[in-house]
């Protein structure tokens, strides 16, 4: 993820009693959104995981709402962790999460490893047997 001059950023602490169900975007950030607010935005993390989050306006304040709770749970957000939101001005926020020691967190997620050495071709064995008549 390369930052450009067009990227817009804000830093936000996670405070569970305020941010567990929705997240208020700082008022000063409103200018970076079009007049017609997008229904959803995507949040992307280091690993390329993505969450689609609904946006709502309440008065002057914009909120990340439906889907936000999944982001909180999946990233094990706790009080005091900081989140750096980098907006590409095209419905996507890249989010960097900083732990309590102010170091960015990188989680290793389990990967499924499939041994494909037994597959010499892309054809199924059953097809090969049927073609031998």
Secondary structure, 3 states (H helix, E strand, C coil): CCCCCCCEEEEEECCHHHHCCCEEECHHHHHHCCCCCCCEEEEECCCCCEEEEEEEEECCEEEECCCHHHHHHHCCCCCCCEEEEEECCCCEEEEEEECCCCCECCCCCCCCCCCCCCCCCCCCHHHHHHCCC
